[in-house]
Amino acid sequence: MKIFLDFDDVVFNAKKFKEDLIKIFLKNGISRSEFENSYYTFAKRAQEWGQYYDPKDQVKVLKRRDSINNKKLQKDIKRMMQDLSGYVFKDCHAFLKLFRKEDLYLITYGHIKFQKKKIKGSKIGRFFNGIIVSKGNKIDDIMRVIKKDEFPRDEEIIYIEDRPEQVEQAKKKTKRVIALHMCRPEGRYSNLACEYKDFEVKSLRETVKIVKKLDAKRN
């Protein structure tokens, strides 16, 4: 059994991280509306041109429009990124310790350097056999790993994901994947329905129970 965990909103509290990031911008003279407008500029660019969000790029955009202390803002963001372990959900470490490193993969979406910095700052990379930063459908990257690492044909693939569209893409792509839709109360997309899920969970504690049942059935 191989387990692929999404990073944001499954392992990492992305909602709280964003709120604390906004506070840094506010302290440096950027209003919430200015932050949000420039933030969603990158969301649009990601869809249109594949330009994904990184706070460093956002600072550059704001610098062109406003008189901000660019160096201080960048320094404050860098300080924040050094230790992000407090944003890792409390049930995460206990979950990861139950499985062998060779069976765990972490997958995330977005700006490669920024997402890797978040994962490094979260201090959980050591638990995973592989870390994947996707720029499209995550299932395509998962299938590439399955092929590259030569998973046996009867190997069960567990995919834990909070975004309904990613779950849908996975289930339409292959029957090999057992998709668990993560609906943490703290998650940004927990209110969205997920038609294609195999199971719905609200925590990694619930996930353990399902994984153990699946493993027992197989054996």
Secondary structure, DSSP 8 states (H G I E B T S, - for coil): -EEEEESBTTTB-HHHHHHHHHHHHHHTT--HHHHHHHHHHHHHHHHHH-----HHHHHHHHHHHS---HHHHHHHHHHHHH--GGGB-TTHHHHHTTS-GGGEEEEEES-HHHHHHHHHHHT-GGG-SEEEEESS-HHHHHHHHHHHTT--TT--EEEEES-HHHHHHHHHH-SSEEEEEE--TTSTTTTS--TT-SEEESSHHHHHHHHHHHHHHH-
